[in-house]
Amino acid sequence: MAGGPTLEEVSASFAAAQLRDLPGVSIYDAIRRQAERFPQKLAVIDLPDARIDTVAATITYQALHAAIVQAANRMLALGLGAGDRILYVAPNCLAGLTGFWAAQLLGVVVPVNPFLDPAMIGDIARATGARAIMSAGREGADGSFDLARSLISIVPGLEFHLVLGGDAGENAVDLLAGQENRSDDAYLGRHPGLDDIAAYFPTGGTTGAPKIARLSHRNLLTGAFSSAVASTLDPAQVVPLGLPMFHVGGGGIASTRTLMLGQTMVILTPAAFRTPGLAENFWALADKYAFTQFISVPTVFADLLATYRGGGTTIRHFIAGASKLPASLCKSYENLFGSGIHEGYGMTETSGFCCVNPSALPARPGSGGITSPFYDVRVVLLDAQGRFARECEAGETGNIAISGPGVFEGYLDASQDAGKFIAGMPGSRWIDSGDLGRFDADGYLWVTGRDKDLIIRGGHNIDPAPIEETLLDHPDIVDAAAVGMPDARVGEMPVAFVQLAAGAQLDEAALKAFCQQRLPERAGTPVRIFALDALPRTAMRKIFKPELRRLAAQAAVTATLHDIPSTQDLVWRVLSDDRGCLAVEISGAPSGPDTVAKIEALLGPLNLKITYRETCS
């Protein structure tokens, strides 16, 4: 980007950004202002499927505003009101998103992954006190209507089934019925302000059960506007939406940011990249609708790279988040399009990116970027109680701490706040991201791993991130995670679990050599590499490392016991409890006390609890 701004100039512009420039005092207010500014401009283009010649539904800003107001007023008429929680399981479509924004106008939207186990969704509904659930109509192919009916049957607090277009049946209410004959322009309820809660986002890290983050209008507007300042405020943008609304990247950044600036959003089918043919036709659709930027996750960028057939693209900015971006993938996009993928770092609790690679500068592959506008990010050392000890120097690894108006209000269950907010740190409220990282001399953040994911080999701390990044750079690997395997001599040894590319075969020796040549420290080279059909993930689609630690411990126990004659008639398995604590359960009848003593002598150094289940012969 010769002739463009310098890092110093971009950093200065970020520092000069003012919160008073937020384009509204609520998400609804931001959309309303754009409806006044661009009444006849296309706000949304809704693609029902991935065919290039599909007939899209469209709506102007003026009509979208009226539809949101109509839906919110109908909820008021039903007896719903300010602060009421609305469970949202609808697909990505114009009607669905209209309901999403209407729920934020009236009360609090609770977007939930519809692919979660229905019992877990029911738990979320009960925990949030949701009074209503939003879905597509009865004829919708996504299944959300039937899901909503089943949830109403098991959650007594769900009083209303709100349908967003289509056949509502006898026991549901279509919030958008008769929309073509209405022109509502005044919401009859209390208008939300910056400090009102707009959304409850279920979120999950390395644990299976999601927490519920409370995000205010201020939080979401700050996250969206910060991302826009780092990219472009130009309303003449066409931005595709391919992220789910239950993810803050979709329900916050990709959707809110687009409409709060008066840009045009193109919904990439109800199921996004699960839709057959979308990845194959993406580049042609980008040309047809003149996409100018694209926000997605690394796995989608990898899939799209495989379907690109040349000819260039109208897309000028590629932006990635949610998981680590392989440097090789960024370089591939830079070679093809002249601009790499600009990675950001953030989480649900920060309402989006708290660090970004600015679009005005060349992307730095592997880095989360510089501190975003309106955020404050520090790398700090914490004491054993999680309290602030001191700030780290450039190049020094520590815990990533974040503050600013985009930082969430806390979890719905306040007891889960313990350990999230840092005590003793000067200034405003600071949260511990749970990640380890370092700032370089230029102020770019490099995330090196999870605090709790450190592999401790003989007292030496090994970050799993470099191992994972190295493996992801190998052409045969599409997914990778590193954990510690119990070891009698050094406590833990690094091992890796990988998902192979289609047609690839596991060559453990070659992959170990690949890591050894590239890792910054030899101690980080995995001693074992295991191939899985797919890595286990939480309900929120994050890699579930407790299960990988269990599998690694199972391998260690098997390697320790299986060649001992006196254990041949025994069966063992490693179990993991809700806290991730591991134990070995041994079934069978030990041949005598000597066998028990031998087992305990062998497994004791692995620091695994041992239990016995004797069976009768």
N, C-alpha and C positions, 0 to 999 in steps of 0.2 A: 504494500500500500504506500508506495513512494509518494511523497508530497502531502500525505495525510497528517493528521494531528499527532503530536508526540504523547508519550505516556504521561508526562508532566501536565500537558494541557488537558488531557482527558480526566486525569485525577482531580485537577483544579475545577473542571466543570461539574464533576460529581459532588465535590465539596460545596459548590455554590448552589446546588439544587435546593429548592425551598419547599417545605411541606405545604405552605400556603398555596402552592400551585396545583395541589391535588384537584382533579377535575370533578369533584363532587363531595358531598358530606355523607353519602351512602352509595352503594353500588347502583341502586335505582336512580338516585339523583344524577349520577354520572351519565347514565343512559338517557335520562330525560333531557339533560342539557344538550346531548348530541342530537336528539330528536328535534330540538329547537334550532340547532345549528345547521343540520343536514336533513330536513324532513323527508325529502324524496330520494335520498341516497340509499342504495342497497345496504342494509345492515347485515343480512344473513342470506347465504345461498346454501340450500340444504340438498345434498346428494342422497337419494334413496338407495342407490346401489353404486357399484364401481364401474359400470359401463361408461365408456367415453361419451356415448350419445344419450345417456340417461336424461330424463326431463327433471330438472331441479325445481324445487319450490323456492320462492324468494319472498323477502319482506323488506320494506323500507324502515328507516328509523322511526318515522311517525307511526306507522302501523304496528311496529314492534312495541313501542311505548304504550299504545292503546291496548294491545293484547295483554301486556304485563299488568296494567291497571285493572283490566276486566277480570283477569284470573284472581288477583288479590282481592278485589271487591266481592267476588263470588265467595271466596273463603270467609270474608267478614260476614256475609249474609248467612253462612252456615253456622256461625257462632265461634269461629276461630278468631284469634286476636293477637295483639302484640306479644311477642315473646314465645308464642306457641311453636313447638318443634314439629317440622314436617319431614318425615322420612322420604327419601328420594331414591327410587330404583329404576327410573325411566331411562331409555336409551338416548344416545346422542341424536337429537333431531330438533327441528325448529320448535315443535310443540313442547318437547321435553325441556329444552333450555328456557323457553318462555315461563314454564312452571317453576323452574329453578330460581329464576330472578324474581318471580312473584312471591315465592316462599321467603326470599331474603327481604322483600319489601314488607311483608306482613309480620314475619317472625324470624325463625331460625331454620335454615335448610340443613338436613342431615343426609348428605350424599353417601350412599352405601354401595359397595361392590356387590352387584346382584349374583355374582358367582360364589360368594361366601356360602358356607353351610347355612340353611335357613334358620337353624337353631341359634347360630351366632348372630345373624341379623336380628332375630327376635330379642336376643340379649341386649343388642345395641338399642333397639326400640324401647325396651324397658328402662335401660340405663338413662336414656335421654329424656324419657317421659313424652315420647312422640304421641301426638293426638291424631295425626293423619298420615297417610302414605300416598305418594304420587307414583303413577305408572302410566305406561302407554295404554291404549284402548284394548278391548277384548280381542280384536282381530290381529293385534300386533304380533309379529313373528319372534320378537325377542323374549317372550315368556314373562315379562314383568307384570302383566295383568294377573296371571295365575299365581305368581309369587306373592303379589300384594294380597290376594284373597286368602292364601294359605297363612300369611302372617297375621292378618286380621283375626283368623280363627284361633291363633295361639297366643296373641297379645291383647288382652282385654282393653288396654288403654288406647288402642288404635280405633278411634271412633269413626273416622271418615276415610273412604277410598276416593281419591281425587284422580280422575282420568284426564289426560292431556291430549284431547282430540280422539276421534274414533268412537266406537261403540262402547258406551259405559255400562250397559246391562242394567239390571234392576237395582243393584245395591251400591252403585258408584255415581259420582257426579262429574260430568264433563265440564271442566273449568273454561273451556274455549268454545263451547257450543254457541252458535249464532254470532260468531266473531265478526263475520262479514257484514252484519247489520248493525254493529255497534261502533262507537267512536269514543269510548271512555277516555277522558282526559284529566280526570281528577280522582285521586285515590282518597277514599272516605275514612281511612283509618289514621292512626298516628304515624307520622313519617319518622323513620329511624335516623339516628345521627351517628357520628363517627364512633362513639363509644359503645353503641349497641352491638350485641353479638349478632353476626350475620350467618355463621355456619358452625356446626359441630363436625369436624372432620375426624373420622376414625383413622388412626395411624398405628403403625407397628414397626418396631425395629427388629431386634433379634429374638423377640419373644413371639409366641404364637397368637396370643390374644391381643386385639387392638386396644389402645388407649383412645380417648376421645378428646381432641384438642379444640378449645374454644377460640374461635377467630372472630374478631370484631370487624366492622366495616373499615375502621381505620387500618387494622392489620392488612386486610385484603387489598384495599386501595393503595396502601404504601407498597406492598409487594409488587402489585401490577405496575404502578407508576414508576417505581424504581427500575424495573426491568425495561420499561419503555424508554426511560432516560438513557439507559445503557445501550439501547438499540436505536430506536427512532421514534419521534413524536409525530411523524408525518401521517396525516389522515389518509393519504393516497396509497394505502397499503392493502394488500389482499392476503389474508392469513388463514391457512387451513387449520381446522381443529381435528386432530387425530388422537387426542388424549381423553381419557374418561373424566367425567365431572366429579367422580369420587376421589380423584387425585388432585392435590392442590395445583399441580401443573396444568390440569385441564379446567377445574372448577375455579381457579384463581387466575393464573398467569395467562394461559392461551385464550381464554374466553373473555374475562373481565378486561384485560389489557386492551384487547382488540376493540371492544365496543366503547370503552371509556374514552378512546381517542378518535372515535368516528371512522374507524377503518371498516373494511368489509371482511366478514368471517365466512369461510366455506366449510361446512360440516362434512367431514369425510365418512359418510354413511353412518347408520345407527351403531354398528359394531366396530367402526374404525378399522384397524388393521387385522382384525379377525375376519373381515369381509373377504370372501373369495375374489381374487382378481385385483384388489386395491393396490397391493405392492407392485404388481405387474403393470398396472395402468397409471400409477401415480405420476410419472413424469409427463405423460400425455395430458392428464388432467391439470397438472401444473401449468402447462403451456396454454391449455384451453381457457382457464380462468385467470391466468396471469398471476400466479402466486408470487409474492415478493419476499416472504420469509417463512421459515418453517421451524416449529418448536416440537421436539419429540425426544425419545429416549434412545440410547446407543443401539439397542437391539433392532429398532426400526431403521435407523440409519444404515446398519449393516445389511438388512434385508433389501433396502432400496438401492444400495450400491450394486447388489447382484442383479437388479432388474434394469439398471441404466444402460441404454443402448447408444449413447452419444447424441450429439446435436445441440448440446448446451441446455440451459434452463433460464427461466425468468427469475428464479429464486436468487436473491442476493445475500441473504443471511440465513445460516443454519445454526440453530441454538439447541443445545442438549443439556439435560439434567437427569436427576433421579438415581443414576448409578455412574460408576467410573467409565469414562470414555477412553477406549484404547487409542493410544497415540497413532498407531498405524491407520486406524479408520479416519482420524482427523486429517492425516497427511494425504490419504487417498482422495478425500473431497477437495482438499487444497489443490492437488495435481489436476483434478478434473475440472473444477469450477473456478479456480483462482482464489477461492476463499475457503478456509477450513471450517470445521464445526466449532462454534464458540461455546465452550462449556461453562456452566454455572454451578455453584454450590449452594445448597440450601436444603430445607426440609419443611414438612408441614408446619412445624412450630415457628418457623420464620416467615410463613406466608409466601414462600418462594425463594428466590435467589438472594442470599446475603452477600455473595461474592460472584462476580461475573468476569468473563473475558469480553471486554467491550467490543462491539461490532466495528468500531472505528479503527481498531488496532488488529494486527495479525494475531490469530489464535495461538496460544501457547499450550500445545497438547499435554494433557496430564495435569494441568493446573486448574483449580477452581476459579482463578481470576483474582482481580483486585476487589477491595471492599466496595459493595454496591452503594449507590446514593441512599441516604437516610439510615444506613446501618452503621454499626460500629462492631468490628470483629477484631478480637485479640487472640493471641496464643499465650496461654498462661500455664503455670504449674499450680497444682492443687495439692493440699496436704492429705493425709490419710483419711480425714473426715470429709473431704471434698470441698474444703474451704480454700479461698484464694490465698496463695503464698506469694507469688510474684509473677510479673510479666516476662515472657521469654524474649531473648535477643533474636535478631534475624538469623535464620538457619538453625535455630534451636527448636526441637520438637516438644510440644506440650499439648494440653487440651484446648480445643477451639471453643472460645466463648463469644457469645453474640448478644448484642443489645440494640435497641432502637424501636421505633413505633410499629415496625412490622412483626415484632416478636409477640407471640401469642399470649393470651390472658391466663393460661394455665389449663390443666386438664379438668374435665368435668368432675372426675373423682379427685378431689384436692389432695388426698393422701398420696396420689401418684406424682405430685409436684416435688416430693422429697427427693433431693439429689439433683433435680433438674435446674433449679435456680441456685446460683452460686452465692454463698454467704461471704461477706467480708470484702467483696470487690468494689472498689470506689466507683461512684457515679450511679447510673440508673440500674434497673434490673438487668441482670445478666443470666443467660442460660448456658449450661454445659451441653454442647452438641452431642457429647458422647464420642466424638471423633478426635483423633490425634492428628496434628499437622504442624506445619512450619511456614513462616513467611520468608521469602527470599529477599535479597537486597532491594529488589524493585517493588516490593509490596504485593507480590503474587502469592496466593495461598496454595500449598501443596498438601493434600490430605494423605496421610500415611497409614491410616488404619483406625479401627475402633479401639477405644480404651480397653474394653473388656475382651477384645479379640487378640490381644498381644499373646504371642507364643514365647514362653519363658524357657529357654534352653540353657541349663546350667547357670542360671542367674543372668543370662544375657537376653535382653528383650528383642524379639524379632517382630517387626511389623508384617502382617500378612499382605498388605496392599502391594508392595513391590513384587512379591511372588505371583499374586493374581494378575497384575498388569503384565508381567513378563509372559506368563502363560497365554494371556489373551492376545499377545502379539504373534503367537504361533498360528499359522494358517489352519492347522487341524483342530483348533480349540475355539468353541463359541461361547463357553461359559466356564468360569473357574472360581474356586474358593480355597483358601488355605486355612488350616487349623492346626492345633497342637495334638500330637498323639502321645499318650503316656509312655514314658521311657524310664526304666529302672535306674539308669545311670545319671542322666541329666535332667530328669523331670518331665520334659516334653521335647519332642522332635517335630519339625515342620513336615506336614504332609499336605497333599493337594487333592482335591476332587475336581474332575473336569467333565464337561459335556463335549463330546467330539462332534466335529462337522460331519455332515452326511457323507458316508462312504469312507471316512477316515478310520484307521485302526490305531489302537493304543500301542505306542512304542515307548514304554516307560523309560528305558535307558536313554533314548534319544531326547525325550522331553527333559530328563534330569540334566543332560549335557547342555541343552538349550538354556535352561535356567542358570546353570553354573557359569556359563560364559557371559551372562548378561546381568545377573543380580549384583548389587553393590557389595554384598558380603556373602562369602561362601557358606556361612552358617545358615543362611536362609534357603539353601537348595533343598527342596523336598526330598526326604528319604524314601517316600513312597508316593506314587501318583495313581489314584483310583479313577476309573471311568464309570459314570452313572448315565442312565438314559436322560435324566434331567436332575438338576440340583434341587433339593427340597427348598420350598419357599413358604413364607408366612402367608396368612390371608391377605396381607397388603403387598404381596409379591416381592418381598425382600428375602434374600438368601437366609435360610434358617440354620444358623451355624450350630446350635445345640445338637441337632440331629447328625450333622457331620462329625462333631466331636464324639458322639456316641458310636458312629460307624468306625471312626479311627480307633477308639478304645476297644471295640469289638475285634478289630484286626490285631491290635497289640495283644489282647488276651489269647486269641487263637494262636498267634505265633509263639506265645510263651508256653501254652499248655498242650498243643496238639501232638507233639512228638514224645510225650511222657507216657510210657506204657500203662501206669496205674490210673491214668485219667481217660483211657479209651472208652469206658462205659459211661462216662459223664457227658452231660450236655450243658453248655454254658451260653449265656447271653448277657449283653450289657444293657442296662435299663437307665433311663434318664427321667428325673422327676421334673416338676413344674419349674424349678429354679435352675435346671440344667445340671444338677448334681448327678454323678454317675455311680453306678453300683453293678457288681457282677452277681448274677443269680446262677447258681450251679444246681442242676437237677440230676437225680440219680442216687445210687447208693455207693458212697465211697468204700473202697475195699478195706479200709481200716483207718485208725488214727494217724498212721504214717502218711497216708494219702492226703488227709486234711492238712496236716502240718506242712507237707510239701507244697500243696496248692497255696497256702497262706504265705509260705516263704517266698514263692515265686511271684505272687501277685501283690504282696504287701508293698514292695518298692514302687509299684505303679500307682500307689495312693488311691486305690479303688476299694470301696466298701464291698465285702463279700457276704452273701447270704446263701443258705443251702435249702433246697427243697428235696428231701429224700423221697424216693418212690419205692413202692413195694414190688418185689420181684414175683 
